[in-house]
Amino acid sequence: MGLPSDFKFTGFTLSRDSGWLYLSGYEVGQNQRLLFRSEDGTRTWKPLAPSPEPFVLVADPHVPTTVYGFGGGRFFHSLDGGASWTEHSAGLERFELTGPLLLDPHRPGVVLAGTACGLVIEIELPYHHLGPAGRLSQ
């Protein structure tokens, strides 16, 4: 499958180890925000769960199915390659997240997020990694 012909992207991220590319955006004239993933160097695109707003994304460099994102003032993460998202916005209401999102290279599961007033905040989530037989574990 390809991208819609009138697709405008608002964010993207590359999972370094897998080469998977995640793309967020919208179709011109439509209210629904869209997410796509390519696993073959952009030859084909798989549609994922719709996002609530234009989405800023960052992929875990070592676990291609773990992706973090924010949009509309809400912070999310996905453990299944963007097919579903879990919101983690409690306590972040006082910050206006604007991006970018970065993963702390020394502390797995810690996301650094830029805010409108120029601060960088840390968002710590349970770290998930691939265990034996490729199963996710904490």
N, C-alpha and C positions, 0 to 999 in steps of 0.2 A: 504494500500500500504506500502511496505517496502522501505528501502534505497537500492540504487544500490549496487550490491555485491562488486564492486571495488571503493566504495565511501571513500574518505579521508576527514575527517573534519578539518576545520581550525578555527572554532569559534563556541561557543554555549552560550546560556543564558537561564535562567529559569525565568518565570514570577511567582513571589512568591505566589500571591493570587490565581491564576488560576491553577498553576502547569503545564502550557504549557511550553514545551521545544522547543527552536528554535535552529537549527543546520545549519551551513554554511560549504561549502566545494566544492569538485570537484570529478569528475570521473577520474580515472587514464587514461591518454592518451587523454583526452578531454580538449578542451579549455574553455568550458562553465562552469562558477561557478554556484553552485546550493544552494538553501535555502529550508529547510524543517521545518515543525512544527508537534509536537506530542501533542495531547490533552488527551492522555490516558496512560501516563506513559511509552511511547516508544513502545507500542504494534503495533501502526500504525503510518505512517508518511505521511503528506500531502505536496506535492511539492508546492513551492511558486514561486514568480517572481524570475528569475535568477539574481544573483548579478554580478556587473561588475568586481570584483576582489575577492580574498579571503577576506572575510568579518569579521570584529570584531563587535560583537553585544552586546547590553544591552537592557533588557526589562523593561518597567515601572512596578514597583512592584504592583501597584494598578489598572492599566488599561491594561489587558492582550493583547489588540489589538494594543497598542502603543509600537513600537520597534525602537531603534536607531542603526545606524551602520555606519561604514566607510570602504572603500576599495579603492585602487588605488588613494589615495590622496583626495578622495571626501567623504563628510559627507551626510548622508541621514536619513530620518525618515519615518516610516509607521504608519498610523492610522487604518489600516485594517488588522492587524495581519500578515503583510509581503506580502500581495497579490500585493500591489503596493508601490512604494517608491518615495519620493519627495527629490530632492537634495537641500542642503543648504551649498554649498561650497564657495559662494561669501565671500571674505575677509579672507578665511582660506588658501589661496594659499601659503602664506609665511611660514606656519607651515607644518612640515612633521608629520602628525598624525601617531603614532605608537601604541597607546593604552597604557593602557587599557581605556575603556570607563566606566564611573561611573555616576550615577544620584545623584545629590546633594539631600540628604534626607530632607533638610530644605527649599529648594527653588524649587518647582515643575517646570518642563520644563527647568532646567539648567543641561546640560551635561558637565561633566569634562572629558577632553581628554588629554592623555599623548602625548608628542611630542618627536622627535628624539633627541633633545638637552636637554631633561630632564625636560622641563617646563610642567606645567599643565595649559591648557587654559580652559576657560568657554565658552560654546556655549549655548546661550539662545534662545529658540524657544517658540512660543505661547503654553501655557499649555492647553492641552485638557483633559477633564475628563468626566466621565459618568454622565449625568444629569438625569432628570426625564425620565422614560421609557427607560433607557439605551442609550439615544441619546448622541452623542459626542457634547460638547460645549466648548467654549473658556472662 
